[in-house]
């Protein structure tokens, strides 16, 4: 895959570059509902902009998912970078509409999570293996999002007694991610044992705000705020629906106040 500069940008805008790259969505990139599984967007971004997404220093990533992208559709990444890739803005366009937006910027290192941890925090442990890492031995950012995605799916199945697979069907309800706000202190390395934890930050009519933290021992590696929305397919369109009432007591038990 060759990354192509936008015509007229290369060598003319000092300290700033604009880039465009296209991907055809493959079967391996979609979920059970037939839309792109959100960690796959970060694989495409890292493939297109490897230097920016190596995350050699602390970084903030803010991503909004606006419209689903389906199997066989063409997704064009349009990016604009600042000096030395310390800032990057990317839009993903398909069928003439913007489907997702990302803003990456430098970050002052984090000291502690932005929310409280308590006894009902859902926790899982994982060892970082070869297939999760890049050539430098550090975990790829897409694999970090896979780790938090699996954490969320297990939380649905175990804590909420609601298998996530039942919510990811073209014929029924869905729980897509619509926004991610992630701060990365450091990516874990091959052989590290990390702990991933999840709490509920906000409960809306149709949406949940989840907070997830990945640590190595007492060291905070990354934290992410993830907004998911309960929706259903009607006439081939997604429409928000209320959170099932039987889930609310458990959700409220897992909810914690944000610190900042």
CORKAHU-V544624 format. One record per run of one state. SS is the DSSP state (A for helix, B for strand, O for the rest). FROM is the first residue (numbers start at 0). LEN is the number of residues. If there is no record, write none. Layout:
# CORKAHU-V544624
[[SS,FROM,LEN] [SS,FROM,LEN]]
This chain:
# CORKAHU-V544624
[[O,0,3] [B,3,2] [O,5,11] [B,16,8] [O,24,2] [A,26,3] [B,29,1] [O,30,4] [B,34,2] [O,36,2] [A,38,10] [O,48,3] [A,51,3] [O,54,4] [B,58,7] [O,65,4] [B,69,1] [O,70,3] [B,73,8] [O,81,1] [A,82,3] [O,85,1] [B,86,8] [O,94,2] [B,96,10] [O,106,8] [B,114,1] [O,115,6] [B,121,6] [O,127,2] [A,129,3] [B,132,1] [O,133,4] [B,137,2] [O,139,1] [A,140,18] [O,158,5] [A,163,4] [O,167,5] [B,172,12] [O,184,4] [B,188,1] [O,189,3] [B,192,11] [O,203,3] [B,206,10] [O,216,2] [B,218,16] [O,234,2] [B,236,4] [O,240,4] [A,244,10] [B,254,1] [O,255,2] [B,257,1] [O,258,2]]
